[in-house]
Amino acid sequence: MASNDHHLHGAFDEKFLHEEIPFYLKRFVEVTRRQSSTPRSPGALSYTDTFNRMFLSCAQNKQWKQAWSLFKKMVKVETPGNTLTINVLIKILENIGHWEEALSLLDNVRSMGLKSDLDTFNNCLSVCLKRGQWNLAEGLFERMKLEHLVPGVLTYNILINALEKGGQWEGALRMYIRMVAAGHSPDATTYNILINACRKGEQI
């Protein structure tokens, strides 16, 4: 068992991932784009759903490396992805240390014949929050308008948190005002983030 664990971890050293991630992401985009131009057979849809269920199971158990191995298998058998695949893949890439590649997926969604949804942007915003990229988070938030997506309380909380963590307490307060103006009711998470923001800005 020990030797198998060692082999597993060795297969995911940073140099290896750095080399293989661009290759598999490119192939994934190509396969999905090619198959989106023709009606998908029931079999293809079934394979996609099966892989998605396995991805979600891995994500739930934080088995990110196993999830990446499954993704490689998905690409090798030329199974196309859908929006759910994209959403989970963003989490996988971020959790194996490749957050920039995770965000780059958003730029390929439309070219693959797919549509982003609220979870796609929330996952990308979460990446920005964890990586201290508050400026990118703001850009993604504004981009949601172009996708005709309406941000919810969770979306606002993630962005307000990203701004607070980035020392942008005034920006966090402005986003809170926009949140209320949009008709959303702040929750306990919102207020806790705002309290921290105000403390940093020495406003309380």
Backbone torsions as a table, in degrees:
resi	resn	phi	psi	omega
1	MET	NA	-40.6	-178.7
2	ALA	-62.3	-42.0	-178.6
3	SER	-66.2	-36.4	178.1
4	ASN	-65.3	-41.6	177.9
5	ASP	-62.4	-42.0	179.9
6	HIS	-62.3	-42.4	179.9
7	HIS	-63.7	-41.1	-178.7
8	LEU	-62.2	-48.4	-179.3
9	HIS	-67.7	-35.2	179.2
10	GLY	-64.4	-31.6	-178.6
11	ALA	-71.5	-10.8	-177.4
12	PHE	-116.3	28.0	176.0
13	ASP	-65.2	154.7	-171.2
14	GLU	-58.8	-39.2	-179.6
15	LYS	-62.2	-41.9	-178.9
16	PHE	-65.2	-45.2	179.5
17	LEU	-62.4	-42.0	-179.2
18	HIS	-58.6	-32.9	-178.8
19	GLU	-83.6	-36.4	-172.7
20	GLU	-89.8	-27.7	-177.0
21	ILE	-59.2	-49.2	178.9
22	PRO	-59.1	-37.3	-179.0
23	PHE	-64.1	-50.9	-176.7
24	TYR	-69.7	-33.9	177.2
25	LEU	-67.2	-40.1	178.3
26	LYS	-63.4	-43.7	179.0
27	ARG	-65.0	-38.9	179.0
28	PHE	-61.4	-45.1	178.5
29	VAL	-61.8	-44.2	-178.9
30	GLU	-63.6	-45.6	-178.8
31	VAL	-63.7	-46.7	-178.3
32	THR	-66.3	-40.8	179.2
33	ARG	-63.4	-44.5	-178.3
34	ARG	-63.6	-42.4	-176.4
35	GLN	-81.1	-17.2	177.6
36	SER	-74.7	-19.1	-179.2
37	SER	-81.0	-8.7	177.9
38	THR	-129.8	152.2	178.6
39	PRO	-58.5	133.0	-179.7
40	ARG	-80.7	137.7	177.9
41	SER	-73.7	157.5	176.4
42	PRO	-55.2	-33.9	179.8
43	GLY	-65.7	-41.7	179.4
44	ALA	-64.5	-42.0	178.7
45	LEU	-62.8	-39.2	-179.8
46	SER	-64.6	-43.2	178.3
47	TYR	-62.1	-43.5	179.9
48	THR	-60.8	-45.5	179.8
49	ASP	-63.5	-38.2	179.7
50	THR	-64.2	-47.3	178.0
51	PHE	-62.8	-40.7	179.6
52	ASN	-60.8	-41.2	178.6
53	ARG	-62.9	-39.6	178.6
54	MET	-68.9	-38.3	176.8
55	PHE	-60.8	-45.8	-178.8
56	LEU	-63.1	-38.0	177.7
57	SER	-64.0	-44.4	178.7
58	CYS	-63.2	-42.0	-179.3
59	ALA	-64.2	-41.8	180.0
60	GLN	-61.3	-34.5	-179.5
61	ASN	-98.3	8.8	179.0
62	LYS	55.8	36.3	177.0
63	GLN	-95.5	71.4	-170.9
64	TRP	-70.2	-38.0	-179.6
65	LYS	-68.6	-38.9	176.7
66	GLN	-65.4	-37.3	178.4
67	ALA	-63.0	-40.4	178.6
68	TRP	-65.3	-38.5	177.3
69	SER	-62.7	-39.5	176.9
70	LEU	-64.9	-38.9	178.6
71	PHE	-62.1	-40.9	178.1
72	LYS	-61.6	-40.3	177.4
73	LYS	-63.4	-39.9	179.0
74	MET	-59.5	-43.2	179.7
75	VAL	-67.7	-41.8	-177.0
76	LYS	-62.5	-34.8	179.2
77	VAL	-92.4	10.3	175.5
78	GLU	54.8	46.7	174.0
79	THR	-88.8	124.1	-179.4
80	PRO	-72.0	155.7	177.9
81	GLY	-100.0	174.4	171.7
82	ASN	-134.8	-169.6	-176.2
83	THR	-61.8	-38.1	178.3
84	LEU	-62.4	-40.1	177.3
85	THR	-58.2	-46.1	179.3
86	ILE	-58.8	-46.8	-176.4
87	ASN	-60.6	-42.4	179.5
88	VAL	-73.4	-36.9	-179.3
89	LEU	-62.5	-35.2	176.3
90	ILE	-58.4	-44.4	179.0
91	LYS	-65.8	-41.2	-178.9
92	ILE	-60.8	-50.6	-177.3
93	LEU	-62.6	-41.1	-179.8
94	GLU	-63.8	-38.8	-175.7
95	ASN	-81.3	-10.8	171.9
96	ILE	-103.4	15.9	170.9
97	GLY	89.9	15.6	-178.1
98	HIS	-122.9	65.5	-175.2
99	TRP	-68.6	-32.0	179.6
100	GLU	-66.2	-40.1	176.1
101	GLU	-65.8	-34.5	178.2
102	ALA	-61.2	-46.4	-180.0
103	LEU	-68.4	-30.5	-178.5
104	SER	-66.7	-21.5	178.7
105	LEU	-59.4	-33.3	-178.1
106	LEU	-61.0	-32.0	-179.2
107	ASP	-74.2	-15.6	-177.2
108	ASN	-102.9	-6.2	-175.3
109	VAL	-57.9	-50.9	-175.7
110	ARG	-66.0	-38.7	-179.1
111	SER	-66.5	-20.2	178.3
112	MET	-88.1	2.0	-179.4
113	GLY	79.0	20.4	-179.2
114	LEU	-112.7	172.0	177.1
115	LYS	-124.8	137.1	174.8
116	SER	-71.7	151.7	172.8
117	ASP	-126.0	-174.8	-176.2
118	LEU	-61.9	-37.1	178.7
119	ASP	-64.2	-35.2	178.4
120	THR	-58.5	-49.1	-178.7
121	PHE	-71.9	-38.6	177.9
122	ASN	-61.1	-40.1	178.2
123	ASN	-65.4	-41.5	178.1
124	CYS	-65.8	-40.0	177.4
125	LEU	-64.3	-36.8	177.4
126	SER	-64.5	-37.1	175.4
127	VAL	-60.7	-46.4	179.5
128	CYS	-61.4	-40.4	178.2
129	LEU	-60.8	-49.5	-176.9
130	LYS	-66.8	-29.6	-175.9
131	ARG	-99.2	6.8	176.4
132	GLY	70.7	26.4	-176.8
133	GLN	-102.1	63.8	-176.9
134	TRP	-63.2	-33.5	-180.0
135	ASN	-67.8	-38.0	175.6
136	LEU	-67.2	-36.1	179.0
137	ALA	-62.2	-41.8	178.1
138	GLU	-61.9	-41.8	178.8
139	GLY	-63.6	-40.5	178.5
140	LEU	-65.4	-38.4	179.6
141	PHE	-61.3	-44.2	179.6
142	GLU	-68.5	-30.5	-179.6
143	ARG	-67.4	-24.9	179.7
144	MET	-58.5	-31.9	178.9
145	LYS	-61.2	-39.5	-179.7
146	LEU	-66.1	-26.9	179.6
147	GLU	-90.2	2.1	-179.4
148	HIS	58.3	39.6	177.9
149	LEU	-107.5	138.2	-178.5
150	VAL	-100.5	117.0	-179.8
151	PRO	-67.2	143.6	177.6
152	GLY	-104.9	-171.8	-179.2
153	VAL	-59.1	-42.7	179.7
154	LEU	-60.1	-42.9	179.5
155	THR	-59.5	-48.5	179.5
156	TYR	-62.5	-41.3	-179.5
157	ASN	-62.5	-41.3	179.4
158	ILE	-63.2	-44.8	-178.3
159	LEU	-68.0	-44.0	178.0
160	ILE	-59.9	-40.2	178.2
161	ASN	-64.8	-42.1	178.8
162	ALA	-61.7	-40.9	179.0
163	LEU	-67.4	-41.4	178.8
164	GLU	-63.4	-45.8	179.8
165	LYS	-63.7	-29.2	179.9
166	GLY	-86.9	8.0	178.3
167	GLY	77.9	12.7	-178.3
168	GLN	-97.0	65.9	-173.7
169	TRP	-65.5	-34.7	177.9
170	GLU	-67.1	-39.9	177.0
171	GLY	-63.6	-37.8	178.3
172	ALA	-62.8	-42.4	179.2
173	LEU	-66.9	-39.3	178.2
174	ARG	-63.1	-40.4	179.7
175	MET	-67.3	-33.7	175.7
176	TYR	-62.6	-42.4	179.0
177	ILE	-62.5	-41.8	177.6
178	ARG	-63.6	-37.4	-180.0
179	MET	-61.6	-47.8	-179.9
180	VAL	-66.8	-40.3	-179.8
181	ALA	-63.8	-27.4	179.3
182	ALA	-79.8	-2.7	176.8
183	GLY	94.2	11.2	-179.7
184	HIS	-91.5	147.0	177.1
185	SER	-97.7	115.3	178.4
186	PRO	-58.8	148.7	177.6
187	ASP	-111.8	-173.3	-177.3
188	ALA	-60.4	-36.3	178.6
189	THR	-62.3	-43.1	179.2
190	THR	-57.4	-49.7	-176.0
191	TYR	-67.5	-36.9	177.6
192	ASN	-63.2	-40.4	178.3
193	ILE	-64.9	-42.8	-178.8
194	LEU	-65.1	-37.7	177.4
195	ILE	-61.1	-44.0	178.1
196	ASN	-63.6	-39.1	179.2
197	ALA	-63.4	-43.8	-179.4
198	CYS	-66.9	-35.2	177.3
199	ARG	-64.1	-41.6	178.6
200	LYS	-65.4	-33.7	179.2
201	GLY	-88.0	6.1	-179.8
202	GLU	52.9	42.3	179.4
203	GLN	-99.2	-3.6	175.5
204	ILE	-137.7	NA	NA
